[in-house]
Amino acid sequence: MIKQRGAVARLSEKLSGSSNGAAPKVASFREFLERHAKVKTPGGEYVQYSLVGREALIPIVETFDLVLGSHTGEPLPDSTIDLCGGAQFGKTILALNFGMYLTACQFRNWGYYLPDDDLVEGIVDAKLRPDVIEQIDWLGPLMQVGKMDDKRGRSVNRKGAFQVSDGKRKAQGMIRGMGKIPTSFSMDAVMEDEKDDIPAKRSKYLTGRMTASDLRLRSSIGTQRLHAAGQQKQWEDGSQGIYVFDVGGDRTINLEENWPACCRLAVDGKPSPTDPKLTNAGEFRDDKGNAWPYQPGANYYFADPDTGHVIDRSQPILKHLKPERIKLRKWSFRISQFAIGAMPINQFVSRWQDAIKDPEMMVVFRCDVMALPSNVEQAINPEVILRARTVEAPFDLSLAPAAVPRFGGMDTGNRCWFVSRDVFSDARKRINWAEQIPLSQMVARAESLFYKLGLSCLSIDANPAVNQAIALCYKLNGLEDIDWLPFNGKPDEARLQFPGGLTWNGASKRWEGLRCFVVEFSVKQGGGIVHKLGIDPQGGFNKFYPVIRCNRFESIDRVVNEFLTPAENVIRVVDGKLLEEPVMRLPRKETGCLPIVETLEAHLITGSKRDKGSDGEASDYVDKCENHLMLGNAYSALSELIGGHAVVAAPIESETIERPRRDRGRRAL
């Protein structure tokens, strides 16, 4: 019986043969693409790679060459290049060809990382081997597939690994999943694909794989599903490159930000300024109100929504919104499918018809076509933030005293995050201050803010800064330097009335007169809020401090819902009338505003995302992410709830309406 050989072994034998070959001299990544790489046509044939119809990729390719020093001979170490865009226009093939150029032409090590190992097999078998390696004839004598050396020099057989050698030089490539922290292989460049699904903690370890390199290039590619996280955060942290198009009169517009009105129907077969525009309802309407239904195969084109100036998609103009970050070698690009001239406009119009009928299809359209983050698990998004800023007259963060009750909350750690809220009524509140505080200054600064802001109550995360939290409880509740012995040895139902006005009602298990307390997330969902007598042993006697136990999900959900309205299925009734506005208002974000305003927005958006449970439905709010000011706000809401309310207002009945899944989150773009 003859044992059948595996596909990897057969391909390795076909490609390797010997290591006596040599790569042709290739001056740049762009030259590699245009002279050596190939792409698969819809008919299954392979043709020469071309940037015609994909002109938006040219600045990205040239940025890679700039960082590699292809034309200058001087690489730019510690650069980041993040490609954030729509689906199916060649991001992965571009990245795989970059890996071939880097290893086979520059003889540098390249690592390509995916969310898990299951995806590695698909990339290797369906793209890397058939679409890249087997299409470049001179790669064969240089390559060994399925093998590479680890950092100790030992040969390792692994799916997704390969070696390139011309007999004098050697380079290695690795495609692998991020199911665990990578530690075995050294790289000159690392790339992440579908970063939204790669655990952020594991991603941080990739930089350590490049310690010995003189290049240390990091790059990521993928669609943007999440606001202020994953691939979207990569774009926000970089130069924020977008593509705009000339519409005459020294004006340019961005297509995804002007969709759907930038799409027109050529009624007479050729563009005209009077042609109707695509609407959020999926039909085309002209300025007179006349309507044309969608027709497959009709003549559609892009134009300025205002003037009708026809847009030439072969002439994209790259615009960096944060050009100053290029000096820091942080490039980021956002490319929608609209900016790729090779992609037909008819396809966009057809998919729009499905998107306006189905909220889940709308999420897919925004992510895959428009390259804008969207998901059904993230309750707070930029539109919700903008509404909270504009629902009333703009205001700034301020430490100035106010005539309304104020409540504070603080999330703790190596850095502590403080949030204060003004409470005008149960239907109108606003965040009036936010601040990051070093742990070493936590107690002194929080005490100062308490009195400067005139807080009624402050709540503090119990962990990890438990000693500092307890110290603040003593200070703000008037418990410093008191005689604790008379309060020791009392029965459980005893009433402990402390000199500063704080009282523990043992019979009802409740605190009274709270000005500061520690929060423990230790109650199951539905378990409500539990008051607890905190005990601080001193060796011979005990000190006592107030603790409030509650559920993490319910605490975050409470403040998330303050930003939502009936448009997001959150219903509030005030004096028998439906409340249409959000409860919480946010300070304006303009040039010159405090930087913490932007951080606050990012933390609220990130912290409102919910993980998916085993049934695929949204479950608990995410943890171990940049959500600290969201938690600080949640603690401030607990202070408001537990510490009392000095404003008389009509009680509010509220509930979240669960609609059928297809109706959830429906709103016009």
Secondary structure, DSSP 4 states (H G I P E B T S, - for coil): -PPPPPHHHHHHHHH-S-S---PPP---HHHHHHHT-EEE-TTS-EEE---TT-GGGHHHHHHHHHHHTTTTS---TT-EEEEEE-SSSSHHHHHHHHHHHHHHTS---EEEEESSHHHHHHHIIIIIIIIIGGG-GGGGGGEEEEEEE-TTS-EEEEEEEEEEE-SS-EEEEEEEE-SS---S---SEEEEESGGGS-HHHHGGGGGGGTT-S--EEEEEE---STTSHHHHHHHHTT-EEEEEE-STT-EE-SGGGTTTTEEE-TTSS--TT--EE-TTSSEE-TT--EE---TT--EEEB-TTT-PBP-TTS-EEEESSGGGGTTTEEEEEE-GGG-TTS-HHHHHHHHHHHTT-HHHHHHIIIIIS-----SSB---HHHHHHHHHSSS------S--SS-EEEEEE-SSEEEEEEEEEEETTEEEEEEEEEEEGGGHHHHHHHHHHHHT-SEEEEE-SS-HHHHHHHHHHHTT-TT---GGGTT--TT-EEE-TTS-EEETTTTEEES-SEEEEEE-S-TT---EEEEEEEE-SSSEEEEEEEEE-HHHHHHHHHHTT--GGGTEEEEETTEE--S-SEE-----TTS-THHHHHHHHHHHHTBEEE-TTSSEEEEP-SSS-HHHHHHHHHHHHHHHH---S----EEEEEPPPPGGGTT----
